[in-house]
């Protein structure tokens, strides 16, 4: 099982160097994996070839060795370069949560970590950031410096404006024509119809989709006391509420909202993972590797 490696404050303090953060998180995660079925190849078996010095011993077929006393390595078809797109929500609602539990900071680090992991596994990561005005993309490529391109865009990304799942974003999704894996990082604080449009678009494109529904502890637990002001970060609308009288109804409505997102994912055969921003990143990495193992 993975170690209890978490996002530490010291790492987030260096968040501008996302390559350093991503490398530290991924290496910390793998240091805690003693043995995992997800680290090998998952494509269809193609043929054998004789073992050559430097080949990974994990790919030797020991049953063949037992019969022939010779070492043979399994070869696979298309065992690298799976196209993996990451969709990152950059709307203002993502800029919520104190310190290390800020949703946007957490999601940005997770996007960087996933990109680094994909490159490490010889896959082809790409990135799409979407918000009120931002529809930027790094195409999915299996290139040596692909992660650096993604880190650069992530470093420049800022959270602001309303969550818009609109025609330009859906058109970007339409360009993903080759079967692959798409990961969505969002709080889904937009219209449910718009959310469904994006999920249906990706599903219709033949993508395997993994949704990380990212929420801060303050949103889930509502730890505030007494009278306070709730402000919609995307519209600026303010509402005065009293925590004690409001908490139960708020939690019910939030639970219903999350349940509707989960059910829509289930209907489209999309994997749905609720993710608190105080959760260890290995929770997300294991969910990703489980999904990746299906290819």
Beta strands, then each sheet from edge to edge (+ up, - down):
strand 1: 45-50
strand 2: 72-76
strand 3: 83-89
strand 4: 124-130
strand 5: 135-138
strand 6: 181-186
strand 7: 208-215
strand 8: 227-231
strand 9: 238-242
strand 10: 271-276
sheet 1: 1+ 2-
sheet 2: 5+ 4- 3- 6- 7- 10-
sheet 3: 8+ 9-
end
